[in-house]
């Protein structure tokens, strides 16, 4: 961010100007103002496909008040007061060159602080336990199962259980996206995105959002699956209680029972009871299908 300098007086004998907000002159262009907006093209787009809008540099004017965002996204950072502390990011990438480039990109963003890096997830466990990052960017260069296993280890109680883990890969379908959410990941994006999109994805994850860039295509279902989906009861007809809807919505965000309990101030056993009832009423046989149900019917945000 450009340095801010006041306009000093060189004559101490002159009368001081009336009290009021000081004039601010920017010595460099201001940082990009980011606003996060969501597309609505497929079942996961309410938590995916975010764009970053850039404002042109402003001329020397008094510091403006932050404008309220009207996008309506539940975790849009533009609508909230700026955070006092920077977003703490930890990098876990097999490729050292890619890791160095990503570190340089994030270090240039005023709201971010890269607090460490590693090339191996197991070697990163002690480091993330010590520095407690807000977001971990994980790229193992392996298959999805390898990434999800590494994400689970990084979010274990002995590592960084509160960190949001973003996988550095694409979700090839909504089914893969659901697997990531159920494994505790906060989403994914590939490294071939624009710099602003990468920075926006990290910011959104740090604010508690779920990120899939680009938005994954819907999974192809067999005819029987399509018939079952078309015949399922929507939430308003399933007789769900308010608490059951809340628990189902948090499941759709990829939270575990323990995390849902902390979010809703419930015991883990109570969460399990509400989730079991919600799955029975909606006809979903397991957590994966219940999470997809939550996304199909807009419960997950």
C-alpha positions in Angstrom: 0.0 0.0 0.0 1.3 3.4 -0.8 2.7 5.5 2.0 0.4 8.2 3.4 1.8 11.6 4.2 0.2 14.7 5.8 0.7 18.2 4.5 3.0 19.8 7.2 3.1 23.6 7.9 6.5 25.2 7.4 5.6 28.5 9.3 4.9 27.9 12.9 3.8 31.6 13.3 0.9 31.2 10.9 -2.6 30.5 12.3 -3.4 26.9 12.3 -6.2 25.8 10.0 -9.5 24.9 11.6 -9.8 21.5 13.2 -11.0 18.8 10.9 -9.8 15.6 9.1 -6.3 16.0 7.7 -5.7 16.1 3.9 -4.1 12.9 2.8 -1.8 12.6 -0.2 -0.9 9.1 -1.6 2.6 8.8 -2.9 1.7 5.6 -4.8 -1.4 4.2 -6.2 -3.7 2.6 -3.5 -4.0 -1.1 -3.2 -6.6 -2.9 -5.2 -10.1 -2.8 -3.7 -11.5 -6.2 -3.9 -15.2 -7.1 -3.8 -16.3 -10.7 -3.9 -19.3 -11.7 -5.9 -20.8 -15.1 -6.7 -22.0 -16.6 -10.0 -25.0 -18.8 -9.9 -24.5 -21.2 -12.8 -24.3 -24.6 -11.0 -25.1 -26.1 -7.6 -21.9 -25.0 -6.0 -21.7 -21.5 -7.4 -23.0 -19.9 -4.2 -19.6 -20.8 -2.7 -17.6 -20.8 -5.9 -16.6 -18.8 -9.0 -15.8 -15.5 -7.2 -14.6 -12.6 -9.2 -12.5 -9.7 -8.1 -13.4 -6.2 -9.3 -10.7 -3.6 -9.6 -11.2 0.1 -9.0 -9.0 2.7 -10.8 -6.4 4.6 -8.7 -7.8 7.7 -7.0 -6.3 11.1 -7.1 -5.2 12.9 -4.0 -8.3 13.3 -1.9 -9.2 13.0 1.8 -9.2 9.3 2.8 -12.6 7.9 1.9 -14.8 5.8 4.1 -15.0 2.2 3.0 -18.0 1.6 0.7 -20.5 -1.0 1.7 -20.7 -4.0 -0.7 -24.1 -5.0 -2.0 -23.2 -8.5 -3.3 -25.0 -10.2 -0.5 -22.4 -12.9 0.0 -22.5 -14.1 3.7 -18.7 -13.8 4.2 -17.8 -10.9 1.8 -14.9 -9.1 3.4 -15.8 -5.8 1.6 -18.9 -5.5 3.8 -17.1 -5.9 7.0 -14.6 -3.7 8.9 -11.0 -4.3 7.9 -9.2 -6.8 10.0 -6.7 -5.5 12.5 -4.2 -8.4 11.9 -3.0 -9.7 8.6 -4.1 -13.1 7.2 -1.4 -15.6 8.2 -0.7 -18.0 5.3 1.4 -21.2 5.3 2.6 -22.8 2.0 3.0 -26.5 1.5 4.1 -27.1 -2.1 6.3 -29.9 -3.6 7.5 -27.7 -6.4 10.0 -25.2 -4.9 9.7 -22.8 -7.9 5.9 -22.6 -7.7 6.2 -22.1 -3.9 8.6 -19.2 -4.3 6.3 -17.5 -6.9 3.3 -17.9 -4.7 5.2 -16.6 -1.7 6.2 -13.5 -3.7 2.6 -12.9 -4.9 1.1 -13.1 -1.4 3.9 -11.1 0.2 2.9 -8.2 -2.0 -0.6 -8.1 -0.6 -0.8 -5.7 2.4 -3.4 -7.8 4.3 -1.4 -11.1 4.0 1.6 -12.4 5.9 3.4 -15.6 4.7 4.4 -17.2 8.1 6.2 -20.3 6.7 6.5 -22.9 4.0 7.4 -26.5 3.5 7.7 -29.0 0.6 6.3 -32.0 2.5 3.0 -32.0 4.5 4.5 -34.2 7.3 7.5 -31.9 7.7 5.0 -29.0 8.0 3.1 -30.4 11.0 5.5 -29.0 13.6 5.7 -25.7 11.9 2.0 -25.1 11.5 1.5 -26.1 15.2 4.0 -23.4 16.1 2.8 -20.5 13.9 -0.9 -21.3 13.8 -1.8 -20.0 10.3 -5.2 -18.9 9.3 -4.9 -20.5 5.8 -2.8 -23.4 4.5 -2.2 -23.7 0.7 -1.6 -27.3 0.0 -0.1 -28.7 -3.3 1.2 -32.3 -3.0 1.3 -32.9 -6.8 -0.4 -36.2 -6.0 -4.0 -37.5 -6.5 -7.0 -36.1 -4.7 -6.8 -38.8 -2.1 -3.3 -37.9 -1.2 -4.3 -34.2 -0.9 -7.2 -35.0 1.3 -5.2 -37.2 3.6 -2.5 -34.4 3.9 -5.3 -31.8 4.6 -6.6 -34.0 7.4 -3.2 -34.3 9.0 -2.6 -30.6 8.8 -6.0 -29.9 10.5 -5.5 -32.5 13.2 -5.6 -31.4 16.9 -1.8 -31.7 17.1 -1.2 -29.4 14.1 -3.5 -26.5 13.0 -7.1 -27.6 13.7 -8.6 -24.1 13.1 -6.7 -23.4 9.8 -8.6 -23.3 6.5 -6.9 -25.6 4.0 -7.1 -24.8 0.3 -6.0 -27.5 -2.2 -3.9 -26.2 -5.2 -5.8 -28.1 -7.8 -9.1 -28.1 -9.7 -12.3 -29.8 -8.7 -13.2 -31.9 -11.7 -16.9 -32.2 -10.7 -19.3 -31.3 -7.9 -18.7 -34.8 -6.5 -15.0 -34.1 -6.1 -15.9 -30.7 -4.5 -18.2 -32.6 -2.0 -15.3 -35.0 -1.1 -13.1 -32.0 -0.3 -15.7 -30.4 1.9 -16.5 -33.6 3.8 -12.7 -34.2 4.3 -12.5 -30.7 5.9 -10.8 -28.8 3.1 -12.0 -25.2 2.5 -12.0 -25.6 -1.3 -9.5 -25.5 -4.1 -8.0 -23.5 -6.9 -5.2 -24.1 -9.5 -2.1 -21.9 -9.7 -2.9 -20.8 -13.3 -5.4 -18.2 -12.1 -4.9 -14.5 -12.2 -3.0 -13.0 -9.2 -6.0 -11.1 -8.0 -8.2 -14.2 -8.1 -5.6 -16.1 -6.0 -5.4 -13.3 -3.4 -9.2 -13.1 -3.3 -9.6 -16.9 -2.8 -7.2 -16.8 0.1 -9.0 -13.8 1.6 -12.4 -15.5 1.3 -11.2 -18.7 2.9 -9.7 -16.7 5.8 -13.1 -15.0 6.3 -14.7 -18.5 6.7 -15.9 -19.0 3.1 -15.6 -21.9 0.8 -13.8 -21.5 -2.5 -13.9 -23.4 -5.8 -12.2 -21.7 -8.7 -13.1 -22.3 -11.4 -16.6 -23.6 -10.4 -16.7 -27.4 -10.9 -19.1 -28.8 -13.5 -22.0 -30.9 -12.1 -21.3 -34.6 -11.8 -23.0 -36.9 -14.3 -25.5 -39.1 -12.4 -27.0 -42.4 -13.7 -30.7 -42.3 -14.6 -31.7 -43.8 -11.3 -29.8 -41.1 -9.5 -31.5 -38.4 -11.5 -35.0 -39.9 -10.8 -34.2 -40.1 -7.1 -33.0 -36.5 -7.0 -36.0 -35.2 -8.9 -38.3 -37.0 -6.5 -36.6 -35.9 -3.2 -38.5 -33.6 -0.9 -37.3 -30.0 -0.6 -36.4 -28.8 2.9 -39.6 -26.8 3.3 -41.6 -30.0 2.7 -39.3 -32.4 4.7 -40.5 -31.2 8.1 -37.0 -30.1 9.2 -36.7 -28.2 12.4 -34.8 -24.9 12.5 -31.9 -26.6 14.2 -31.8 -29.5 11.8 -31.7 -27.0 8.9 -28.8 -25.2 10.6 -26.8 -28.5 11.1 -27.5 -29.6 7.5 -26.3 -26.2 6.3 -23.0 -26.4 8.2 -22.5 -29.9 6.9 -22.8 -28.5 3.4 -20.0 -26.1 4.3 -17.7 -29.1 4.9 -17.6 -28.9 8.7 -17.2 -32.0 11.0 -19.6 -32.7 13.8 -17.2 -31.1 16.3 -16.8 -28.0 14.2 -20.6 -27.7 13.7 -21.0 -28.0 17.5 -18.6 -25.1 18.0 -20.3 -23.0 15.3 -23.8 -23.6 16.8 -22.8 -23.9 20.5 -24.1 -27.5 20.6 -22.6 -30.7 22.1 -21.2 -33.0 19.5 -23.7 -35.7 20.4 -26.5 -33.2 19.9 -25.2 -32.3 16.5 -25.1 -36.0 15.6 -28.7 -36.4 16.7 -30.0 -33.5 14.6 -28.0 -34.6 11.6 -29.4 -38.1 11.8 -32.9 -36.8 12.0 -32.3 -34.4 9.1 -30.8 -37.2 6.9 -33.8 -39.4 7.7 -36.4 -36.7 6.9 -34.7 -35.8 3.6 -34.0 -39.4 2.6 -30.2 -39.1 2.4 -28.4 -42.3 3.3 -25.0 -40.8 4.2 -23.1 -37.5 5.0 -21.9 -37.1 1.4 -25.4 -37.2 -0.1 -26.7 -35.0 2.7 -24.0 -32.4 1.9 -24.9 -32.5 -1.8 -28.6 -32.1 -0.8 -27.7 -29.0 1.2 -26.0 -27.5 -1.8 -28.8 -28.5 -4.3 -31.4 -26.7 -2.1 -29.4 -23.6 -1.2 -28.9 -24.5 2.5 -25.1 -24.1 2.5 -25.1 -20.4 1.7 
